[in-house]
């Protein structure tokens, strides 16, 4: 059974940093791209970043480029999102999702339950 | 960045059919695969359709996807009260190198 469990969310001041983690199990982790998707309160889904199965290819939405870094540790079946220079508009529920292919950006067939990030003073 | 356009809401009586449109451009829906997701209240999204028309294992055939040009459509037949949810389309944008989600559609069973 595929499981994705996010952690690391919380309350942070504007300009601060957080590192989100996603523990994956139930599939061959390095065979699949992984993705972070966020959802602001009461809003729609927003793709944040994706990483290929090997970790060599990464993609970001414009609003987080230069501030967020996606990475993965295939030896530990872990996905990460390092978030720096956080802004109020980054406040959202952050989902970890498994892609259906090795390269990012096709479809997301399994999702975690999300971890909440709140940026506020 | 651009988004994929969906109607804000659709509704029908239980047992009837609803369709949800997803309009994009040649750089996303026109030349890349479209996926559809359902998000029940308070839960994570779930993949319903991938590669424009394919259903993952366990998704009933009441849900079907199609694509023509730069527009995609999700059809739900035999609408049930339990289908009430938000539905999103999604596709990769080759020009922007980002994945785009649709604006979302709330489905209501009258």
Interface residues (C-beta under 8 A of the other chain):
Chain A: X35 X37 X44 X45 X46 X47 X50 X59 X60 X61 X62 X95 X100 X104 X105 X106 X107 X108 X109 X110 X111 X112 X113 X114
Chain B: X1 X33 X35 X37 X39 X44 X45 X46 X47 X50 X51 X56 X86 X88 X90 X92 X96 X97 X98 X99 X100 X101 X102 X103 X104
